[in-house]
Amino acid sequence: MKSALKVFASLVIAATLVAASSAVAQTAAESIDKPFIHPKWTGVWQGTLDGVPAVTLTLADDAGEANGTIVFHAIKNDHGHAYAFSTEPHTLINPRVLGNDGNTISFQVKRGNGSSEILSMSVELGEDGSVQFACSNCGREGTKAKLDRMQ
């Protein structure tokens, strides 16, 4: 009888440990790679070149998860007059809030002009409310820019 009780107690303890470790693993996974967006990320950010908007990032949580768009503007400067001569809008692909602090969002976009190449991008929230934009595979050295919060 005592050995049956020990086996039963061992099974209960093992089941409890498995359930607890599963819950901890799930919580850790959610805190590292979240498909939802924190309110601090809902808004519009813009980066300029020669005083002209060059990139605009819009993030929202309308569907209960991170989603948004990014628009790139090609800038030309003719004799001191800068202007956008081309606009390329994109929908964010696989946006994810990363890290325990949730201060980084990674996403992808499809390169324009009919290309099937996928570009990997991220934005990191700064203390001043701006974000540091980075594209790791845009050109040989990648691309970085500071975007200021518009809304």
Order of alpha helices (4+ residues) and beta strands (2+ residues): alpha-beta-beta-beta-beta-beta-beta-beta-beta-beta-beta
